[in-house]
Amino acid sequence: MLLLAAAFLVAFVLLLYMVSPLISPKPLALPGAHVVVTGGSSGIGKCIAIECYKQGAFITLVARNEDKLLQAKKEIEKHSINDKQVVLCISVDVSQDYSQVENVIKQAQEKLGPVDMLVNCAGMSLSGKFEDLEVSTFERLMSVNYLGSVYPSRAVITTMKERRVGRIVFVSSQAGQLGLFGFTAYSSSKFAIRGLAEALQMEVKPYNVYVTVAYPPDTDTPGFAEENKTKPLETRLISETVSVCKPEQVAKQIVKDAIQGNFNSSIGSDGYMLSSLTCGMAPVTSITEGLQQSRFRTSLGKSEGLMAPGSNQLGQVVAPPVTQDAGPPSRGPHSTHPRPGAPERHHCSTLVFLNCRPTWHGNPQWLPSTTEVVTMGLFRTIALFYLGSFDSIVRRCMMQRAKSEVADKTA
Ligand SMILES: NC(=O)c1ccc[n+]([C@@H]2O[C@H](COP(=O)([O-])OP(=O)(O)OC[C@H]3O[C@@H](n4cnc5c(N)ncnc54)[C@H](OP(=O)(O)O)[C@@H]3O)[C@@H](O)[C@H]2O)c1
């Protein structure tokens, strides 16, 4: 009897331990909060600023062009909900000089108080085939999209940790979840953001600071219009397989996720699917999210076998379509042999593509078997267990450090 009670206790503690990374943070209150938005003079960044302002926040807009900043300020101020609200404009290049970025953030904090939320939205896209892109393009995109997110975050993090409050938002892209034709420079700069965000989240979570990575789809902004001018044909065609979102819709979702402290912020059903497929060992901030990801990955595990060579993960075939032949049906999900009755593999939109449930002669061999369902679920569960243990290591070290600091002071 005693043994059984002990076993139950151990199981309960283990369960708590596993579920600990899934505990949602307290939502951030935006009324009166200071929100800094880099890239806030245009497109998604401007809409994020408007969304926060509508909810009572004080805003600092950061971008280079002063005229655009002042124009955006006027537009944002139309949405005030009380006469105390302020929109501050700062003209700086976030990608060039860390000390300059640090200085302007300091000035903003002196005027509007410590930063409660930082949205790293300044960014740009340049596309072209790998061999056609200048080496300087790789350097430029890494500098603006990646370092341009590192510098402002580095400038606010110490205060956020001290105050035990804060949100840092990184605006990546769906091209930061999957590599796409023409985006060798852009995708890699956006993938880098996720690595930064995952590592940073593990460091700052014990201080009640939460990180959000947003993965917007194509969005109707001046930046997107500019990018379209130089897109290679393939990139343009891939882009056309999905619809273009409105920046207001994207901004609303990002702000909502940041307030909740959700690590992942995706938009629409394509975004949800991509995020679930590419979640890896990324942090999760609610039990529902963790469960959904395990279930989603499990049920789609086999659908990846549908991909034709040369097709990207959005289902758009770039190379000529694969012809159906009467060759022997293959067993493995990753075989490139087409099967009789398999769906057309080109110009198939993401959701149609993933809804394909092919069976060969009524044999559901492409559907996941029970073993696979269990294995995938198990893998995600083990991943959560590891995340829990990493979090507890971080917390333990933090407590130890705090103890030795107290000991040092009293000595
Ligand atoms: N639109 C899309 O389809 C889409 C999709 C996925 C992800 N995204 C990402 O979302 C973010 C915003 O995109 P958007 O389409 O809204 O772009 P946008 O309309 O071109 O706005 C970009 C903003 O960033 C600022 N900026 C650019 N470089 C900067 C620098 N070095 N220093 C300071 N500010 C800088 C711009 O102002 P100044 O030029 O005056 O500095 C502007 O305020 C970007 O990170 C982009 O990669 C966009």
The ligand as a Tripos MOL2 file, in Angstrom:
@<TRIPOS>MOLECULE
LIG
   48    52     1     0     0
SMALL
NO_CHARGES

@<TRIPOS>ATOM
      1 N1          5.2990   42.0240  -45.6390 N.am      1 LIG1
      2 C1          5.4960   40.7240  -45.6700 C.2       1 LIG1
      3 O1          5.0150   40.0180  -46.5630 O.2       1 LIG1
      4 C2          6.2760   40.0600  -44.5790 C.ar      1 LIG1
      5 C3          6.1580   38.6670  -44.4230 C.ar      1 LIG1
      6 C4          6.8810   38.0500  -43.4220 C.ar      1 LIG1
      7 C5          7.7030   38.7850  -42.6010 C.ar      1 LIG1
      8 N2          7.8120   40.1290  -42.7900 N.ar      1 LIG1
      9 C6          8.7270   40.8660  -41.8800 C.3       1 LIG1
     10 O2          7.9760   41.8400  -41.1760 O.3       1 LIG1
     11 C7          8.7930   42.9710  -40.9100 C.3       1 LIG1
     12 C8          8.1030   44.2290  -41.4370 C.3       1 LIG1
     13 O3          7.9110   44.0690  -42.8190 O.3       1 LIG1
     14 P1          7.0150   45.0840  -43.6630 P.3       1 LIG1
     15 O4          6.6010   44.3630  -44.8590 O.co2     1 LIG1
     16 O5          6.0180   45.7020  -42.7930 O.co2     1 LIG1
     17 O6          8.1450   46.1260  -44.1010 O.3       1 LIG1
     18 P2          8.1050   47.6720  -44.4880 P.3       1 LIG1
     19 O7          6.7400   48.1040  -44.8420 O.co2     1 LIG1
     20 O8          9.1790   47.8500  -45.4940 O.co2     1 LIG1
     21 O9          8.5860   48.3510  -43.1330 O.3       1 LIG1
     22 C9          9.8770   48.1470  -42.6810 C.3       1 LIG1
     23 C10        10.1300   49.0590  -41.5230 C.3       1 LIG1
     24 O10        11.4220   48.7990  -40.9970 O.3       1 LIG1
     25 C11        12.1910   50.0110  -40.9820 C.3       1 LIG1
     26 N3         13.5890   49.6530  -41.1960 N.ar      1 LIG1
     27 C12        14.1170   48.9490  -42.2190 C.ar      1 LIG1
     28 N4         15.4370   48.8280  -42.0650 N.ar      1 LIG1
     29 C13        15.7500   49.4530  -40.9200 C.ar      1 LIG1
     30 C14        16.9600   49.6810  -40.2220 C.ar      1 LIG1
     31 N5         18.1190   49.2360  -40.6860 N.pl3     1 LIG1
     32 N6         16.9370   50.3870  -39.0700 N.ar      1 LIG1
     33 C15        15.7650   50.8660  -38.5870 C.ar      1 LIG1
     34 N7         14.5880   50.6720  -39.2050 N.ar      1 LIG1
     35 C16        14.5750   49.9880  -40.3520 C.ar      1 LIG1
     36 C17        11.5690   50.8630  -42.0950 C.3       1 LIG1
     37 O11        11.7750   52.2450  -41.9470 O.3       1 LIG1
     38 P3         13.0420   53.0070  -42.6020 P.3       1 LIG1
     39 O12        13.2180   52.4410  -43.9500 O.co2     1 LIG1
     40 O13        12.6870   54.4490  -42.5650 O.co2     1 LIG1
     41 O14        14.1990   52.7100  -41.7080 O.co2     1 LIG1
     42 C18        10.1010   50.5250  -41.8790 C.3       1 LIG1
     43 O15         9.5970   51.2630  -40.7850 O.3       1 LIG1
     44 C19        10.1380   42.6910  -41.5770 C.3       1 LIG1
     45 O16        11.0180   42.1750  -40.6240 O.3       1 LIG1
     46 C20         9.8030   41.6350  -42.6150 C.3       1 LIG1
     47 O17        10.8950   40.8240  -42.9210 O.3       1 LIG1
     48 C21         7.1210   40.7850  -43.7420 C.ar      1 LIG1
@<TRIPOS>BOND
     1     1     2 1
     2     2     3 2
     3     2     4 1
     4     4     5 ar
     5     4    48 ar
     6     5     6 ar
     7     6     7 ar
     8     7     8 ar
     9     8     9 1
    10     8    48 ar
    11     9    10 1
    12     9    46 1
    13    10    11 1
    14    11    12 1
    15    11    44 1
    16    12    13 1
    17    13    14 1
    18    14    15 2
    19    14    16 1
    20    14    17 1
    21    17    18 1
    22    18    19 2
    23    18    20 1
    24    18    21 1
    25    21    22 1
    26    22    23 1
    27    23    24 1
    28    23    42 1
    29    24    25 1
    30    25    26 1
    31    25    36 1
    32    26    27 ar
    33    26    35 ar
    34    27    28 ar
    35    28    29 ar
    36    29    30 ar
    37    29    35 ar
    38    30    31 1
    39    30    32 ar
    40    32    33 ar
    41    33    34 ar
    42    34    35 ar
    43    36    37 1
    44    36    42 1
    45    37    38 1
    46    38    39 2
    47    38    40 1
    48    38    41 1
    49    42    43 1
    50    44    45 1
    51    44    46 1
    52    46    47 1
@<TRIPOS>SUBSTRUCTURE
     1 LIG1         1 GROUP 0 **** ****
